Amino acid sequence: MSWLSGYRRLTHRYERSCRNYLAFLRLAAGLCCYKRLVRLTS
């Protein structure tokens, strides 16, 4: 969860809909994993 602290939309829950919040959470987690994969492979 500490990796997601850099994403402003996720630090405070601005989205009223749980569905939108979960979508942003998944997007942020995917971006974190992608950045880490790129860093490890290069």
Stockholm file with secondary structure:
# STOCKHOLM 1.0

chainA/1-42         MSWLSGYRRLTHRYERSCRNYLAFLRLAAGLCCYKRLVRLTS
#=GR chainA/1-42 SS CGGGGGCHHHHTTCCSSHHHHHHHHHHHHHHHHHHHHHHHHC
#=GC SS_cons        CGGGGGCHHHHTTCCSSHHHHHHHHHHHHHHHHHHHHHHHHC
//
